[in-house]
Amino acid sequence: MRPSGRQLDEMRPITIETGFTKHAEGSCLIKVGDTHVLCTATIDERVPPFIKGSGLGWVTAEYGMLPRATNTRMRREAASGKQGGRTVEIQRLIGRALRAGVDRVALGERQITVDCDVLQADGGTRCASITGGWVALRLAVNKLMKAGDVTIDPLVDPVAAVSCGIYAGQPVLDLDYPEDSEAGVDGNFIMTGTGKLIEVQMSAEGSVFSREQMDKLMDLATKGTADLAKLQKAACL
């Protein structure tokens, strides 16, 4: 039934290659099917002015797509002098999702910026960015702990995200672009490794959905994020 031939609860093939760039304190290339995102984490011993002197750390994110990440060339946002609304919304989502899994007291008064650059897009770029972004963050924090700059692990739980939706009348896990573009309902689910919810974005795209369907999507998302958390932990060993 699915264009890819996958089962309803089957995710795309996923790989996470760590240490993809040599300069960043943490980096990985995450591939979720044909969606490829480069995630890097940068440590800064300064924090934004609004939390200076509080003793709290901060995690923020930036997101972008290369001009040929899609089937037609997109103009670089830098060329127009400002970021688009979609870009701003996604990078804010990534930042607050990752912060939900961080003990900011244990992190100390420093900032970690996670950059997510989409090299190739085939649906689910924000979910792949969050999942890969946590891996880059984990690797950066590992360096802080190894150096003795942080004594208590500030990452309390993995953070992962997956898309689910109603495609051809059936609830499916991990939408690729052909499914996402035709789905009657689609959503993004951000959860911790222990199954707690951080954020859910759901919308009907031409057809309404029932509470029963919502529960089925939640079940799929719980399975998907649990599998992603295992991959994240394995990648950081």
Salt bridges, closest charged atoms under 4 A:
ASP44 OD1 - ARG46 NE 3.34
GLU45 OE2 - ARG110 NE 3.24
GLU89 OE1 - ARG126 NH1 3.17
ASP153 OD1 - ARG138 NH2 3.00
ASP174 OD2 - ARG6 NH1 3.75
ASP174 OD1 - ARG12 NH2 2.88
ASP176 OD2 - ARG6 NH2 3.43
GLU179 OE2 - ARG2 NE 2.63
GLU179 OE1 - ARG6 NH2 3.34
GLU199 OE1 - ARG96 NE 2.75
GLU212 OE2 - LYS216 NZ 3.81
ASP215 OD1 - ARG211 NE 3.34
ASP227 OD2 - LYS223 NZ 3.34
